[in-house]
Amino acid sequence: MALSMEEQRILTQIEVRLSEDDPRLAQRLARLGAPRGRRRTVVLIVTAIALVAAIAAGVAAAVL
């Protein structure tokens, strides 16, 4: 569900005030979500590579 323009404006004000009042906390909160997204992407890539390798090995075994 998307935020309304008013809700987005209020959220932006909260973010700005937090950054002004406690920059260290704001930086920590900004970094909090970043590793999860990267980790999920890495896991998906590794899983995809493993699946492709397993399929290729299965095809190679079936051909031989």
Summary of the structure (lengths in Angstrom):
residues: 64
radius of gyration: 22.1
end to end distance: 52.8
largest distance: 67.5
contacts: 117
relative contact order: 0.06
helix: 89%
strand: 0%
